[in-house]
Amino acid sequence: MVDSPLSRPVETFVREFAPVLVDLVAGLPLAKADRLPDDVALEAFNLVAAFIDADGRHTDEELWAFIHVFAARFDTVARAASPPALRAAGLLAGRRTFLDRPSPLFDVLVQADLRSGTGHAWRYYLASVEIAHAVFAIDDLPSHAELTAVERFRSMLLRALDSAGVPRPGGPSRQPTGGPGGVSGTAGADSAQPVQAAEPLEPPRPIEELLAELDGLVGLAAVKAEVKLVTNLLRIEKLRTERGLPVVEHSRHLVFTGNPGTGKTTVARLLAQIYRTLGVVEKGQLVETDRSGLVAGFIGQTAIKVKEVFTTALGGVLLIDEAHALARGQDRDFGHEAIDMIVKLMEDHRDDVVLIVAGYPDEMATFIDANPGLRSRFPKTIFFDDYTNEELQRIFDLMAAKSHYKPTDEARARVVEYVAARPRDRGFGNGRLVRNLFEAAVLAQASRVVELGDVSDEVLVTLEAADIPSPEPSTPAGPAGPTTA
């Protein structure tokens, strides 16, 4: 019989943790030892059964794989030697609840890590997520319920690790590299940069490190969830490709919508690296442009500019900011020529570049309708909501920390007052608004401190409430560029 697609990850899991379990049981009181599974194979059984039950479908392909792996280990599976018999026995019904909380084995591994720094819990996390992807790669196309289930499961385990204080690669102790102007842990004040050639390639970053950086961004809960769904789908498709199984073709291109400063460029940059790590693109660079970088003023030059931009982005991701600006004007406007060329190059380089178009929601709908070939090429839209007042205040704190400033509690409260007073209408600046507010506060602080003469280091780095501009909506907060990224 041909090996089940579950054979390798399950055998790896059992081989990894069987000796660990023996050591752990030997060192535990009898009452705690009795809570552990009889062997690691039972833990793998529970994981696989739970993932198969995640969407309640229990397909024949999934059940045959389950039988192949576990019939020799468990009599209950051996007696149900076919998918119909397995369904009739109800052996997998309701098993999805196993994914709702850490198992007793995982809890014991966490405690062992805290005592000895062994890293068992992190390896359990990696091995169990690999089992999840192996299960969901059995069918031709994973369901939305399956993709959601694996994300809930991995997030639950990561929260358990973080709550216990167990360090993990790429975890909270690691400072993310993205953010407005390089501020770690935030998104929202990136601005589109001129098209430029990619720098020399570094090795692809581990997927868990990239997801940890995504988690480290302030806010963006819905965006993070969408990116993780995309990531899990790509990981499952990669498994199927490695096994020589067919993969349902779908477009990788995305539409980002939302107000300026909501982190679209930051997330696009992370996605480019995720795509590279998972083999979707070769280089993973992010090239940013807008209408001015694509449209020329004379006949025949627009197509040349669009080709040049695409050439720079080959092997990576191209982000077109305010893409809806290409659709404005009459049919003879050169923006429409750019759109036509974009559609052609998307087809010519369908395996070489991922395109992300960004802009305001209503205008982006107009952009998608500007050419019959666009709608089918952009099947997914991710909406970037405005930050809450508290999230904007957290972004301000991170900007201050990055620049070695310390706002007082009164200053932080004044920041909340300031952003709360700004009208939340179209074009609300979000992270860019906070960037401008922070720069205005630094200028005000410098003017105040210089009048004090000889001051301590503490005074030099402290931002006080008086340094924060008035919270009235009409108060200028510094120059703001017209960007939606």
VEXDREN-2710 file (C-alpha; in Angstrom, 1 decimal):
% VEXDREN-2710
k/r/px/py/pz
1/MET/0.0/0.0/0.0
2/VAL/1.2/3.5/-0.8
3/ASP/2.1/5.5/2.2
4/SER/-0.6/7.8/3.5
5/PRO/0.2/11.5/3.3
6/LEU/-0.1/11.5/7.1
7/SER/2.5/8.8/7.6
8/ARG/5.6/11.0/7.7
9/PRO/4.3/13.8/10.0
10/VAL/2.7/11.3/12.4
11/GLU/5.8/9.1/12.6
12/THR/8.0/12.1/13.1
13/PHE/5.7/13.3/15.9
14/VAL/5.8/9.9/17.6
15/ARG/9.5/9.5/17.2
16/GLU/10.2/13.0/18.5
17/PHE/8.1/12.8/21.7
18/ALA/8.0/9.1/22.7
19/PRO/11.3/9.3/24.6
20/VAL/10.4/12.7/25.9
21/LEU/7.1/11.3/27.4
22/VAL/9.0/8.4/29.1
23/ASP/11.3/10.9/30.8
24/LEU/8.5/13.2/31.8
25/VAL/6.4/10.4/33.3
26/ALA/9.3/9.1/35.3
27/GLY/9.8/12.5/37.0
28/LEU/6.1/13.2/37.7
29/PRO/3.9/12.3/40.7
30/LEU/1.5/9.4/39.9
31/ALA/-1.5/11.7/39.9
32/LYS/-0.1/13.9/37.2
33/ALA/1.4/11.1/35.3
34/ASP/-2.1/9.4/35.0
35/ARG/-3.3/12.5/33.1
36/LEU/-0.9/11.9/30.2
37/PRO/-1.7/9.7/27.3
38/ASP/-0.6/6.1/27.4
39/ASP/1.7/6.9/24.5
40/VAL/2.5/9.7/22.1
41/ALA/0.6/7.8/19.3
42/LEU/-2.6/8.6/21.2
43/GLU/-1.8/12.3/21.1
44/ALA/-1.1/12.1/17.4
45/PHE/-4.4/10.1/17.0
46/ASN/-6.3/12.9/18.8
47/LEU/-4.7/15.6/16.7
48/VAL/-5.4/13.9/13.4
49/ALA/-9.0/13.0/14.4
50/ALA/-9.6/16.6/15.5
51/PHE/-8.2/18.1/12.3
52/ILE/-10.3/15.7/10.2
53/ASP/-13.4/16.7/12.2
54/ALA/-12.6/20.5/11.9
55/ASP/-15.1/21.0/9.1
56/GLY/-17.2/17.9/9.8
57/ARG/-16.9/16.5/6.3
58/HIS/-14.9/13.3/7.0
59/THR/-14.1/12.7/3.3
60/ASP/-13.2/9.2/2.1
61/GLU/-9.7/10.3/1.3
62/GLU/-9.2/11.7/4.9
63/LEU/-10.6/8.5/6.5
64/TRP/-8.5/6.2/4.3
65/ALA/-5.4/8.1/5.4
66/PHE/-6.5/7.9/9.0
67/ILE/-7.1/4.1/8.8
68/HIS/-3.7/3.6/7.0
69/VAL/-1.8/5.4/9.8
70/PHE/-3.6/4.2/12.9
71/ALA/-5.2/0.8/12.2
72/ALA/-2.0/-1.0/13.3
73/ARG/-1.9/1.0/16.5
74/PHE/-5.5/1.0/17.7
75/ASP/-8.0/-1.8/17.6
76/THR/-10.9/0.6/17.3
77/VAL/-9.6/1.8/14.0
78/ALA/-8.6/-1.7/12.8
79/ARG/-12.2/-2.9/13.4
80/ALA/-13.6/0.0/11.3
81/ALA/-11.6/-0.9/8.2
82/SER/-13.4/1.4/5.7
83/PRO/-14.7/5.0/5.7
84/PRO/-18.4/4.0/6.0
85/ALA/-17.6/1.8/9.0
86/LEU/-15.5/4.5/10.6
87/ARG/-18.4/7.0/10.1
88/ALA/-20.9/4.5/11.5
89/ALA/-18.7/4.0/14.6
90/GLY/-18.6/7.7/15.2
91/LEU/-15.0/7.6/16.1
92/LEU/-14.2/11.0/14.8
93/ALA/-17.5/12.8/15.5
94/GLY/-17.0/15.8/17.9
95/ARG/-13.2/15.3/18.0
96/ARG/-12.6/19.0/16.9
97/THR/-13.0/20.0/20.6
98/PHE/-9.5/18.6/21.2
99/LEU/-8.2/21.8/19.5
100/ASP/-9.9/24.2/21.8
101/ARG/-7.3/24.1/24.6
102/PRO/-3.7/22.8/25.3
103/SER/-3.6/19.1/25.9
104/PRO/-2.2/17.7/29.1
105/LEU/0.9/16.6/27.2
106/PHE/1.5/20.1/25.9
107/ASP/1.0/21.5/29.4
108/VAL/3.6/19.1/30.8
109/LEU/6.0/20.0/28.0
110/VAL/5.6/23.7/28.8
111/GLN/6.4/23.1/32.5
112/ALA/9.5/21.0/31.5
113/ASP/10.7/23.9/29.3
114/LEU/10.3/26.3/32.2
115/ARG/12.3/24.1/34.5
116/SER/15.0/23.0/32.0
117/GLY/14.8/25.2/28.9
118/THR/14.4/22.1/26.8
119/GLY/12.3/23.6/23.9
120/HIS/9.9/20.6/23.9
121/ALA/6.7/22.7/23.7
122/TRP/7.9/24.7/20.7
123/ARG/8.8/21.4/18.8
124/TYR/5.3/20.1/19.7
125/TYR/3.8/23.3/18.2
126/LEU/5.8/22.9/15.0
127/ALA/5.1/19.2/14.7
128/SER/1.3/19.5/15.4
129/VAL/0.9/22.3/12.9
130/GLU/2.7/20.2/10.3
131/ILE/0.1/17.4/11.1
132/ALA/-2.7/19.9/10.6
133/HIS/-1.4/21.0/7.2
134/ALA/-0.9/17.3/6.2
135/VAL/-4.5/16.5/7.0
136/PHE/-5.8/19.5/5.1
137/ALA/-3.6/18.7/2.1
138/ILE/-5.4/15.4/1.6
139/ASP/-8.4/16.9/-0.2
140/ASP/-8.0/18.8/-3.4
141/LEU/-9.0/22.1/-1.8
142/PRO/-9.0/22.8/2.0
143/SER/-12.2/24.3/3.3
144/HIS/-12.5/27.7/4.9
145/ALA/-13.4/25.9/8.2
146/GLU/-10.1/23.9/8.0
147/LEU/-8.0/27.0/7.3
148/THR/-9.7/28.8/10.2
149/ALA/-9.2/25.8/12.5
150/VAL/-5.5/25.5/12.0
151/GLU/-5.1/29.2/12.7
152/ARG/-7.2/29.0/15.9
153/PHE/-5.1/26.0/17.0
154/ARG/-1.7/27.6/16.4
155/SER/-2.8/30.8/18.0
156/MET/-4.1/28.9/21.1
157/LEU/-0.7/27.2/21.5
158/LEU/1.3/30.4/21.0
159/ARG/-0.9/32.2/23.6
160/ALA/-0.2/29.3/26.0
161/LEU/3.6/29.6/25.4
162/ASP/3.5/33.3/25.8
163/SER/1.3/33.2/29.0
164/ALA/3.7/30.7/30.6
165/GLY/6.7/32.8/29.7
166/VAL/8.3/30.1/27.5
167/PRO/10.5/31.8/24.9
168/ARG/10.0/30.9/21.2
169/PRO/11.8/31.8/18.0
170/GLY/10.3/35.0/16.6
171/GLY/8.2/35.5/19.7
172/PRO/7.3/38.6/21.6
173/SER/10.9/39.1/22.7
174/ARG/12.0/39.5/19.1
175/GLN/11.6/43.1/17.7
176/PRO/9.8/43.2/14.4
177/THR/11.4/45.0/11.5
178/GLY/8.4/46.6/10.0
179/GLY/6.4/49.7/10.9
180/PRO/6.1/53.3/10.2
181/GLY/9.5/54.7/9.5
182/GLY/11.1/51.6/11.0
183/VAL/9.2/51.6/14.3
184/SER/9.0/48.0/15.6
185/GLY/5.6/46.5/16.2
186/THR/3.5/49.0/14.4
187/ALA/2.0/49.6/11.0
188/GLY/0.4/52.5/9.4
189/ALA/2.7/55.3/8.4
190/ASP/4.5/53.8/5.5
191/SER/4.5/55.9/2.3
192/ALA/5.0/54.7/-1.2
193/GLN/8.6/54.8/-2.3
194/PRO/10.0/55.3/-5.7
195/VAL/10.6/52.2/-7.8
196/GLN/14.1/50.9/-7.2
197/ALA/16.1/47.8/-7.9
198/ALA/16.0/45.0/-5.4
199/GLU/18.9/44.7/-3.0
200/PRO/21.1/41.5/-2.9
201/LEU/19.0/38.6/-1.6
202/GLU/19.2/37.4/1.9
203/PRO/18.1/33.9/2.9
204/PRO/14.3/33.5/3.2
205/ARG/13.1/34.1/6.7
206/PRO/11.3/31.3/8.6
207/ILE/7.6/31.4/8.2
208/GLU/7.0/31.4/12.0
209/GLU/9.3/34.4/12.4
210/LEU/7.3/36.3/9.7
211/LEU/4.0/35.4/11.3
212/ALA/5.3/36.5/14.7
213/GLU/6.2/39.9/13.2
214/LEU/2.7/40.1/11.7
215/ASP/1.2/39.4/15.2
216/GLY/3.5/42.1/16.6
217/LEU/1.8/44.8/14.6
218/VAL/-0.6/47.1/16.5
219/GLY/-4.3/46.4/15.7
220/LEU/-5.2/45.0/12.3
221/ALA/-6.9/41.9/13.8
222/ALA/-9.1/41.2/10.7
223/VAL/-6.1/41.8/8.3
224/LYS/-3.9/39.5/10.3
225/ALA/-6.6/36.8/10.1
226/GLU/-6.9/37.1/6.3
227/VAL/-3.1/37.0/5.9
228/LYS/-2.9/33.9/8.0
229/LEU/-5.6/32.2/6.0
230/VAL/-3.7/33.0/2.8
231/THR/-0.5/31.7/4.4
232/ASN/-2.1/28.4/5.6
233/LEU/-3.6/27.8/2.1
234/LEU/-0.2/28.3/0.5
235/ARG/1.5/26.0/3.0
236/ILE/-1.1/23.3/2.2
237/GLU/-0.7/23.8/-1.5
238/LYS/3.1/23.5/-1.1
239/LEU/2.6/20.1/0.5
240/ARG/0.4/18.9/-2.3
241/THR/2.9/20.1/-4.9
242/GLU/5.7/18.3/-3.1
243/ARG/3.7/15.1/-3.2
244/GLY/2.9/15.5/-6.9
245/LEU/-0.8/16.1/-6.2
246/PRO/-2.8/18.5/-8.2
247/VAL/-3.4/22.0/-6.9
248/VAL/-6.4/24.1/-7.7
249/GLU/-5.2/27.2/-9.5
250/HIS/-6.2/30.6/-8.2
251/SER/-5.0/34.1/-8.4
252/ARG/-2.5/35.4/-5.8
253/HIS/-3.2/39.0/-6.5
254/LEU/-4.9/41.1/-3.8
255/VAL/-6.8/44.3/-3.4
256/PHE/-6.0/46.3/-0.2
257/THR/-8.6/49.0/0.7
258/GLY/-8.7/51.5/3.6
259/ASN/-7.8/55.0/4.7
260/PRO/-4.2/56.3/4.6
261/GLY/-1.7/55.1/7.2
262/THR/-3.5/51.8/8.1
263/GLY/-0.5/49.6/7.4
264/LYS/-1.1/48.4/3.9
265/THR/2.6/48.8/2.8
266/THR/3.9/47.1/6.0
267/VAL/1.6/44.1/5.4
268/ALA/2.4/44.0/1.7
269/ARG/6.1/43.9/2.6
270/LEU/5.5/40.9/5.0
271/LEU/3.4/39.1/2.5
272/ALA/6.2/39.5/-0.1
273/GLN/8.5/37.7/2.3
274/ILE/5.9/35.0/3.2
275/TYR/5.4/34.4/-0.5
276/ARG/9.2/34.0/-1.0
277/THR/9.5/31.6/2.0
278/LEU/6.7/29.5/0.6
279/GLY/8.1/29.5/-3.0
280/VAL/5.4/31.6/-4.6
281/VAL/7.9/34.2/-5.7
282/GLU/11.7/33.8/-6.1
283/LYS/13.1/37.0/-4.6
284/GLY/10.4/38.5/-2.4
285/GLN/11.2/42.2/-2.9
286/LEU/8.4/44.7/-2.6
287/VAL/8.3/47.3/-5.4
288/GLU/6.0/50.3/-4.7
289/THR/4.7/52.7/-7.3
290/ASP/1.6/54.8/-8.1
291/ARG/0.1/56.5/-11.1
292/SER/3.0/58.8/-11.5
293/GLY/5.4/55.9/-11.8
294/LEU/3.2/54.2/-14.5
295/VAL/1.7/56.9/-16.6
296/ALA/3.6/59.0/-19.1
297/GLY/2.6/62.3/-20.7
298/PHE/3.0/61.2/-24.3
299/ILE/1.6/58.5/-26.5
300/GLY/3.5/55.2/-26.4
301/GLN/5.5/56.0/-23.3
302/THR/3.0/54.7/-20.7
303/ALA/3.4/51.1/-21.9
304/ILE/7.2/51.4/-21.6
305/LYS/7.0/52.7/-18.0
306/VAL/4.6/49.9/-17.0
307/LYS/6.9/47.3/-18.4
308/GLU/9.9/48.8/-16.6
309/VAL/8.1/48.7/-13.3
310/PHE/7.0/45.1/-13.9
311/THR/10.5/44.1/-14.8
312/THR/11.8/45.6/-11.5
313/ALA/9.2/43.6/-9.6
314/LEU/9.7/40.2/-11.3
315/GLY/10.3/37.6/-8.6
316/GLY/8.5/39.7/-6.0
317/VAL/5.5/41.8/-5.2
318/LEU/4.4/45.0/-6.9
319/LEU/2.3/47.4/-4.9
320/ILE/0.4/50.0/-6.8
321/ASP/-0.7/52.7/-4.4
322/GLU/-3.9/54.7/-5.1
323/ALA/-4.4/52.4/-8.1
324/HIS/-7.9/53.9/-8.6
325/ALA/-6.2/57.1/-9.9
326/LEU/-5.4/55.1/-13.1
327/ALA/-9.1/54.7/-13.8
328/ARG/-9.9/58.4/-13.6
329/GLY/-10.5/60.5/-16.8
330/GLN/-11.8/59.5/-20.2
331/ASP/-11.1/56.4/-22.1
332/ARG/-8.3/58.1/-23.9
333/ASP/-6.6/59.0/-20.6
334/PHE/-3.1/57.3/-20.4
335/GLY/-4.2/55.7/-17.1
336/HIS/-6.5/53.4/-19.0
337/GLU/-3.6/52.5/-21.3
338/ALA/-1.6/51.6/-18.1
339/ILE/-4.4/49.4/-16.9
340/ASP/-4.6/47.6/-20.2
341/MET/-0.8/47.0/-20.1
342/ILE/-1.0/45.8/-16.4
343/VAL/-3.6/43.2/-17.4
344/LYS/-1.4/42.0/-20.2
345/LEU/1.7/41.8/-18.1
346/MET/-0.2/40.0/-15.3
347/GLU/-0.9/37.3/-17.7
348/ASP/2.5/37.2/-19.3
349/HIS/4.2/37.0/-15.9
350/ARG/1.5/35.1/-14.0
351/ASP/4.2/33.0/-12.2
352/ASP/6.8/35.7/-11.8
353/VAL/5.1/38.6/-9.9
354/VAL/2.2/39.1/-7.4
355/LEU/0.3/42.4/-7.8
356/ILE/-1.3/44.2/-4.9
357/VAL/-3.4/47.3/-5.7
358/ALA/-4.4/49.7/-2.9
359/GLY/-6.8/52.6/-2.4
360/TYR/-10.1/53.7/-1.0
361/PRO/-12.9/51.1/-1.1
362/ASP/-15.4/52.8/-3.4
363/GLU/-12.7/54.0/-5.9
364/MET/-11.1/50.6/-6.0
365/ALA/-14.4/49.1/-7.1
366/THR/-14.3/51.5/-10.0
367/PHE/-10.7/50.5/-10.7
368/ILE/-11.6/46.8/-10.8
369/ASP/-14.5/47.5/-13.2
370/ALA/-12.2/49.6/-15.5
371/ASN/-11.0/46.5/-17.4
372/PRO/-12.9/43.1/-17.9
373/GLY/-9.7/41.2/-17.1
374/LEU/-9.2/42.7/-13.6
375/ARG/-12.1/41.2/-11.6
376/SER/-11.1/37.6/-12.2
377/ARG/-7.4/38.4/-11.4
378/PHE/-8.3/40.0/-8.0
379/PRO/-10.6/37.6/-6.2
380/LYS/-9.7/38.7/-2.7
381/THR/-10.0/42.1/-1.1
382/ILE/-8.6/42.8/2.4
383/PHE/-10.0/45.9/4.2
384/PHE/-7.8/47.8/6.5
385/ASP/-9.9/49.5/9.2
386/ASP/-9.0/52.7/11.0
387/TYR/-7.1/52.3/14.2
388/THR/-8.9/52.9/17.5
389/ASN/-7.8/55.8/19.6
390/GLU/-6.0/53.4/22.0
391/GLU/-4.2/51.7/19.1
392/LEU/-3.0/55.1/17.8
393/GLN/-1.8/55.9/21.3
394/ARG/0.2/52.6/21.4
395/ILE/1.7/53.5/18.0
396/PHE/2.8/56.9/19.5
397/ASP/4.4/55.0/22.4
398/LEU/6.3/52.8/20.1
399/MET/7.5/55.7/18.0
400/ALA/8.6/57.5/21.1
401/ALA/10.5/54.4/22.4
402/LYS/12.2/53.9/19.1
403/SER/13.5/57.4/19.3
404/HIS/14.4/57.1/23.0
405/TYR/11.6/59.4/24.3
406/LYS/9.4/58.7/27.3
407/PRO/5.9/60.3/27.3
408/THR/4.4/60.9/30.7
409/ASP/1.0/59.5/31.5
410/GLU/-0.5/62.9/31.1
411/ALA/1.1/63.2/27.6
412/ARG/-0.2/59.8/26.6
413/ALA/-3.7/60.9/27.7
414/ARG/-3.3/64.0/25.6
415/VAL/-2.4/61.9/22.6
416/VAL/-5.7/60.0/23.0
417/GLU/-7.6/63.3/23.3
418/TYR/-5.9/64.6/20.1
419/VAL/-6.7/61.6/17.9
420/ALA/-10.2/61.3/19.3
421/ALA/-10.9/64.9/18.3
422/ARG/-9.9/64.3/14.7
423/PRO/-12.9/63.5/12.4
424/ARG/-13.0/59.9/11.3
425/ASP/-13.9/60.7/7.7
426/ARG/-12.4/59.6/4.4
427/GLY/-8.7/60.2/4.4
428/PHE/-8.3/60.0/8.2
429/GLY/-4.5/59.7/8.6
430/ASN/-4.2/56.9/11.1
431/GLY/-0.5/56.0/11.6
432/ARG/0.6/59.0/9.4
433/LEU/-1.4/61.3/11.7
434/VAL/0.4/59.9/14.7
435/ARG/3.8/60.2/13.0
436/ASN/3.1/63.9/12.4
437/LEU/1.8/64.3/15.9
438/PHE/5.0/62.7/17.3
439/GLU/7.2/64.9/15.2
440/ALA/5.3/68.0/16.4
441/ALA/5.7/66.9/20.0
442/VAL/9.4/66.4/19.6
443/LEU/9.7/70.0/18.1
444/ALA/7.7/71.4/21.0
445/GLN/9.7/69.6/23.5
446/ALA/13.0/70.8/22.0
447/SER/11.7/74.4/22.2
448/ARG/10.7/74.0/25.8
449/VAL/13.8/72.2/27.0
450/VAL/16.3/74.6/25.3
451/GLU/14.9/77.4/27.6
452/LEU/15.7/75.4/30.7
453/GLY/19.5/75.6/30.4
454/ASP/21.4/72.7/32.0
455/VAL/19.0/69.8/32.3
456/SER/19.2/66.1/33.2
457/ASP/19.0/63.2/30.8
458/GLU/15.6/62.4/32.2
459/VAL/14.3/65.8/31.2
460/LEU/15.9/65.5/27.8
461/VAL/13.9/62.4/26.9
462/THR/10.6/63.2/28.6
463/LEU/7.6/64.3/26.5
464/GLU/5.1/66.2/28.7
465/ALA/1.5/67.0/28.1
466/ALA/2.4/70.5/27.1
467/ASP/4.5/69.1/24.2
468/ILE/1.4/67.5/22.6
469/PRO/-0.5/69.9/20.3
470/SER/-4.0/71.0/21.2
471/PRO/-6.5/68.3/20.5
472/GLU/-8.9/70.5/18.5
473/PRO/-9.7/69.0/15.1
474/SER/-8.4/72.1/13.3
475/THR/-5.0/71.8/14.9
476/PRO/-2.3/71.1/12.2
477/ALA/-0.1/68.2/13.0
478/GLY/2.6/68.7/10.5
479/PRO/2.7/68.0/6.7
480/ALA/0.9/64.9/5.6
481/GLY/1.5/63.3/2.3
482/PRO/-1.4/62.0/0.1
483/THR/-0.8/58.3/0.5
484/THR/-3.1/55.3/1.2
485/ALA/-0.4/52.8/2.0
END
